């Protein structure tokens, strides 16, 4: 396909902004939506670096699609910038796990296209994580190993890491820093998600999803091709809990 020089230059300017900051302004969004040539060029540029363009009402985002992308955030980078000294892969597994629980808490099933709630309290986030941990602990060793093989997640390390953290007492004030507690760990995860513009801190121990997060969840997390059935598994656990209580 032939593109005019002007379209190539305008698209490349937007791409360089995305490559530098991973986000653009609303003017770029309008151009991306209105001009087929510029949209095709930007999608092509993104594909060349194993990334995709995600657009919301206010911004364009450059999101890595595979680990091969130069824009992919590595586990080591997360450890260095967010986790305490001596963090291991188990900390990373738990970070991913609690993030999935957080995202899932805003939707009533993995097939829901829109959030079913406006915000989530931190204490409810902890409660929902604990529910899933309890359900994992209830599985026998054989089933747990089979699920680890199926989902490429080390569920046992996730359970052990969460269980080893100190319980938070109701009369204990908010903990941050390197204190080993479930609350402080979620505070770290929240900070990471805030920096990635995936959640918004509403105050009063409440957080909400950003438009960026909602778009990514709809485009990737809800697709089995990308989530490899993990969301289905988590919601099935919830369904089993409900059935058991009937």
RODO-2510 file (C-alpha; in nm, 4 decimals, decimal comma):
residues 246
     n   res          X          Y          Z
     1     x     0,0000     0,0000     0,0000
     2     x     0,1239     0,3462    -0,0889
     3     x     0,1229     0,6177     0,1790
     4     x     0,1880     0,9851     0,1224
     5     x     0,5033     1,1332     0,2699
     6     x     0,2959     1,3601     0,4926
     7     x     0,1036     1,0639     0,6407
     8     x     0,4241     0,8695     0,7025
     9     x     0,5841     1,1634     0,8820
    10     x     0,2770     1,2391     1,0929
    11     x     0,2361     0,8748     1,1917
    12     x     0,6052     0,8427     1,2724
    13     x     0,5926     1,1503     1,4966
    14     x     0,3116     0,9928     1,6942
    15     x     0,5021     0,6658     1,7109
    16     x     0,8202     0,8336     1,8403
    17     x     0,6136     0,9917     2,1177
    18     x     0,4722     0,6491     2,2024
    19     x     0,8177     0,4919     2,1922
    20     x     0,9500     0,7585     2,4282
    21     x     0,6623     0,7859     2,6773
    22     x     0,4225     0,4979     2,5853
    23     x     0,1325     0,7466     2,5765
    24     x     0,0042     1,0325     2,3568
    25     x    -0,2451     1,3148     2,3869
    26     x    -0,6074     1,3305     2,2725
    27     x    -0,5187     1,4910     1,9391
    28     x    -0,3302     1,1739     1,8421
    29     x    -0,6343     0,9671     1,9433
    30     x    -0,8581     1,1671     1,7113
    31     x    -0,6115     1,1336     1,4251
    32     x    -0,5716     0,7595     1,4855
    33     x    -0,9469     0,7077     1,4745
    34     x    -1,0218     0,9404     1,1831
    35     x    -0,7391     0,8612     0,9412
    36     x    -0,7178     0,5048     0,8088
    37     x    -0,3676     0,5551     0,6679
    38     x    -0,2209     0,6889     0,9891
    39     x    -0,3917     0,4140     1,1893
    40     x    -0,2499     0,1482     0,9534
    41     x     0,0984     0,2974     0,9749
    42     x     0,0942     0,3176     1,3539
    43     x    -0,0326    -0,0393     1,3845
    44     x     0,2417    -0,1473     1,1445
    45     x     0,5137     0,0344     1,3409
    46     x     0,3884    -0,1238     1,6636
    47     x     0,3810    -0,4710     1,5099
    48     x     0,7464    -0,4367     1,4082
    49     x     0,8412    -0,4057     1,7773
    50     x     0,6031    -0,6806     1,8987
    51     x     0,3624    -0,4273     2,0441
    52     x     0,0087    -0,3032     1,9839
    53     x    -0,1628     0,0337     1,9899
    54     x    -0,4388     0,0603     2,2497
    55     x    -0,6666     0,3628     2,2260
    56     x    -0,8993     0,5104     2,4850
    57     x    -1,1091     0,8253     2,4657
    58     x    -0,8138     1,0390     2,5753
    59     x    -0,4892     0,8584     2,4955
    60     x    -0,3055     0,6156     2,2715
    61     x    -0,0862     0,3616     2,4495
    62     x     0,1925     0,1411     2,3170
    63     x     0,1565    -0,1975     2,4852
    64     x     0,4101    -0,4822     2,4443
    65     x     0,2391    -0,7918     2,3082
    66     x     0,5185    -1,0430     2,3670
    67     x     0,8290    -1,0772     2,5813
    68     x     1,0334    -1,0121     2,2672
    69     x     0,9187    -0,6508     2,2595
    70     x     1,1767    -0,3941     2,3662
    71     x     0,8930    -0,2281     2,5606
    72     x     0,8256    -0,5381     2,7693
    73     x     0,8684    -0,4856     3,1439
    74     x     1,0897    -0,7686     3,2651
    75     x     1,0619    -0,9495     3,5959
    76     x     1,4080    -0,8248     3,6938
    77     x     1,3032    -0,4652     3,6282
    78     x     0,9979    -0,5046     3,8526
    79     x     1,2144    -0,6586     4,1251
    80     x     1,4648    -0,3721     4,1127
    81     x     1,2105    -0,0912     4,1050
    82     x     0,9274    -0,2158     4,3246
    83     x     1,0013    -0,5250     4,5305
    84     x     1,2149    -0,5410     4,8402
    85     x     1,5804    -0,6451     4,8354
    86     x     1,6162    -1,0186     4,7900
    87     x     1,2849    -1,0573     4,6057
    88     x     1,2503    -1,3855     4,4176
    89     x     1,0376    -1,5143     4,1323
    90     x     0,7790    -1,6161     4,3921
    91     x     0,7247    -1,2459     4,4661
    92     x     0,6705    -1,1844     4,0938
    93     x     0,4259    -1,4767     4,0678
    94     x     0,2302    -1,3363     4,3612
    95     x     0,2321    -0,9858     4,2107
    96     x     0,0806    -1,1206     3,8883
    97     x    -0,1688    -1,3339     4,0809
    98     x    -0,3026    -1,0518     4,3008
    99     x    -0,3214    -0,8241     3,9943
   100     x    -0,5383    -1,0788     3,8138
   101     x    -0,7598    -1,1044     4,1235
   102     x    -0,7866    -0,7250     4,1297
   103     x    -0,8871    -0,7038     3,7642
   104     x    -1,1289    -0,9939     3,8000
   105     x    -1,2974    -0,8293     4,0987
   106     x    -1,4339    -0,5584     3,8681
   107     x    -1,6073    -0,8100     3,6379
   108     x    -1,8666    -1,0712     3,7255
   109     x    -1,7246    -1,3244     3,4797
   110     x    -1,4376    -1,3515     3,2374
   111     x    -1,6810    -1,2954     2,9511
   112     x    -1,8112    -0,9618     3,0853
   113     x    -1,7093    -0,6765     2,8579
   114     x    -1,7735    -0,3937     3,1048
   115     x    -1,6857    -0,3565     3,4741
   116     x    -1,9692    -0,4322     3,7130
   117     x    -1,8359    -0,2095     3,9917
   118     x    -1,6778     0,1362     4,0186
   119     x    -1,4131     0,0739     4,2844
   120     x    -1,2573    -0,1883     4,5092
   121     x    -1,1538    -0,1457     4,8699
   122     x    -0,8114    -0,2762     4,9720
   123     x    -0,9567    -0,4925     5,2498
   124     x    -1,1932    -0,6570     4,9990
   125     x    -0,9009    -0,7144     4,7628
   126     x    -0,7191    -0,8955     5,0444
   127     x    -1,0330    -1,0968     5,1203
   128     x    -1,0744    -1,2071     4,7587
   129     x    -0,7082    -1,3077     4,7346
   130     x    -0,7419    -1,5104     5,0549
   131     x    -1,0487    -1,6885     4,9147
   132     x    -0,8491    -1,8032     4,6091
   133     x    -0,5508    -1,9011     4,8236
   134     x    -0,7798    -2,1091     5,0475
   135     x    -0,9248    -2,2818     4,7420
   136     x    -0,5779    -2,3587     4,6095
   137     x    -0,4744    -2,4965     4,9472
   138     x    -0,7773    -2,7249     4,9467
   139     x    -0,6560    -2,9013     4,6322
   140     x    -0,4529    -3,2167     4,6630
   141     x    -0,0900    -3,2228     4,5487
   142     x    -0,1649    -3,4082     4,2250
   143     x    -0,4281    -3,1578     4,1096
   144     x    -0,2047    -2,8658     4,2034
   145     x     0,0851    -3,0039     3,9992
   146     x    -0,1446    -3,0633     3,7036
   147     x    -0,2670    -2,7039     3,7151
   148     x     0,0878    -2,5754     3,7395
   149     x     0,1697    -2,7627     3,4219
   150     x    -0,1489    -2,6460     3,2474
   151     x    -0,1215    -2,2751     3,3328
   152     x     0,2586    -2,2388     3,3665
   153     x     0,2031    -2,0802     3,7077
   154     x     0,3794    -2,1979     4,0224
   155     x     0,0671    -2,2073     4,2387
   156     x     0,2471    -2,3652     4,5347
   157     x     0,4975    -2,0820     4,5543
   158     x     0,2137    -1,8300     4,5345
   159     x     0,0334    -2,0014     4,8236
   160     x     0,3523    -2,0255     5,0312
   161     x     0,4535    -1,6641     4,9709
   162     x     0,1095    -1,5287     5,0658
   163     x     0,0774    -1,7592     5,3679
   164     x     0,4220    -1,6592     5,4978
   165     x     0,3266    -1,2915     5,5089
   166     x     0,2065    -1,1541     5,8404
   167     x    -0,1676    -1,1216     5,8881
   168     x    -0,2906    -0,7661     5,9276
   169     x    -0,4669    -0,6968     6,2562
   170     x    -0,7601    -0,4564     6,2514
   171     x    -0,5909    -0,2254     6,5010
   172     x    -0,2651    -0,2025     6,3069
   173     x    -0,2221     0,1161     6,1098
   174     x    -0,1333     0,1195     5,7419
   175     x     0,2035    -0,0401     5,6737
   176     x     0,4414     0,0519     5,3953
   177     x     0,8090     0,0140     5,3136
   178     x     0,9766    -0,3217     5,3662
   179     x     0,7398    -0,4516     5,6319
   180     x     0,6540    -0,8074     5,5332
   181     x     0,2761    -0,8046     5,5394
   182     x    -0,0036    -0,8671     5,2997
   183     x    -0,1108    -0,5059     5,3234
   184     x     0,2342    -0,3679     5,2477
   185     x     0,2756    -0,6101     4,9570
   186     x    -0,0533    -0,4909     4,8046
   187     x     0,0604    -0,1335     4,8656
   188     x     0,3649    -0,2130     4,6499
   189     x     0,1500    -0,3749     4,3795
   190     x    -0,0830    -0,0742     4,3842
   191     x     0,2147     0,1601     4,3390
   192     x     0,3310    -0,0441     4,0385
   193     x    -0,0187    -0,0362     3,8851
   194     x    -0,0475     0,3383     3,9518
   195     x     0,2836     0,3991     3,7751
   196     x     0,1629     0,1937     3,4790
   197     x    -0,1615     0,3979     3,4702
   198     x    -0,3701     0,0856     3,5293
   199     x    -0,5434     0,1927     3,8504
   200     x    -0,6516     0,5183     4,0096
   201     x    -0,6220     0,5850     4,3834
   202     x    -0,9560     0,7282     4,4981
   203     x    -0,8484     0,7707     4,8595
   204     x    -1,0206     0,6088     5,1590
   205     x    -0,8518     0,2782     5,0724
   206     x    -1,0403     0,2602     4,7410
   207     x    -0,8980     0,2042     4,3934
   208     x    -1,0567     0,2096     4,0477
   209     x    -0,9556     0,0861     3,7059
   210     x    -0,8357     0,3411     3,4500
   211     x    -0,9627     0,3524     3,0941
   212     x    -0,6287     0,2085     2,9884
   213     x    -0,6785    -0,0918     3,2166
   214     x    -1,0361    -0,1495     3,0992
   215     x    -0,9256    -0,1430     2,7354
   216     x    -0,6372    -0,3834     2,7971
   217     x    -0,8584    -0,6194     2,9972
   218     x    -1,1203    -0,6266     2,7206
   219     x    -0,8623    -0,6739     2,4467
   220     x    -0,6277    -0,9219     2,6145
   221     x    -0,7352    -1,0556     2,9536
   222     x    -1,0772    -1,1615     2,8267
   223     x    -0,9301    -1,3510     2,5312
   224     x    -0,8301    -1,7099     2,5998
   225     x    -0,5581    -1,6725     2,3355
   226     x    -0,3792    -1,4358     2,5743
   227     x    -0,4924    -1,5354     2,9244
   228     x    -0,4511    -1,9070     2,8500
   229     x    -0,7557    -1,9943     3,0568
   230     x    -0,6305    -1,8438     3,3835
   231     x    -0,9333    -1,6156     3,4215
   232     x    -1,1639    -1,9081     3,3473
   233     x    -0,9871    -2,1074     3,6171
   234     x    -1,0203    -1,8260     3,8726
   235     x    -1,3893    -1,7729     3,8003
   236     x    -1,4491    -2,1484     3,8092
   237     x    -1,2999    -2,1458     4,1588
   238     x    -1,5512    -1,8768     4,2532
   239     x    -1,8308    -2,0806     4,0993
   240     x    -1,7292    -2,3900     4,2915
   241     x    -1,7295    -2,1868     4,6133
   242     x    -2,0829    -2,0625     4,5425
   243     x    -2,2053    -2,4134     4,4584
   244     x    -2,0568    -2,5480     4,7793
   245     x    -2,2464    -2,2859     4,9766
   246     x    -2,5878    -2,3681     4,8248
***
